[in-house]
């Protein structure tokens, strides 16, 4: 049975530096500066997921969890759902119809209409960096209602890095090339919304000295 809640994780990865503490961020080629994060897979704990996602998105290993910072639970607004299990997208509300695309676990879709035990959904991939007024990709089709969840639960973790890493490097993940970089907690760049609000968990629940 597909869960009604999809769990997510966020990794605040820090290191000590000569000016206090740095936070590891990455620049998405089309979606701005972000914090490493991802979706908890089936039969995976949030702790296992955050370690896996941190390694996949940063290329760093030996990233122990320092502290669990808390979580949020959000009910998606009417007309929106999150994919709880990766699914084929069908041309008609029938699994015997042509399946021409897939939607992976963890992405948010808009509900267009319903028919029996199927929902017609739309997923849009915006181009926020080079042409923010455009949608780069759009998928509309039918998926079984059983793969749709209405609640997102996000867990926040602090991980501390003690090894050696360059100031900037690239990692290939999620079919994109991410540029990783360290930024001083005292002078962070603009982080995309709503990820900028996630920083409250780092600052308020585990304040880090910046000097």
ABEGO torsion letter per residue (X at the ends): XBBABBBBBBBBBBBBBAAEBBBBBBBBAAAEBBBBBBBBBBGBBAAAAAAAAAAAAAGBBGBBBABBAEBBBBBBBBGBBBBABBBBBBABBBAABBBABBBBBGBBBBBABBBEABBBBBBBBBBAAABAABBABBBBBBBBAAABBABBBBBBBBBBBABBBBABBBBBBGGBBBBBBBBBAABBBBBBOAAAAAAAAAAAABBBBAX
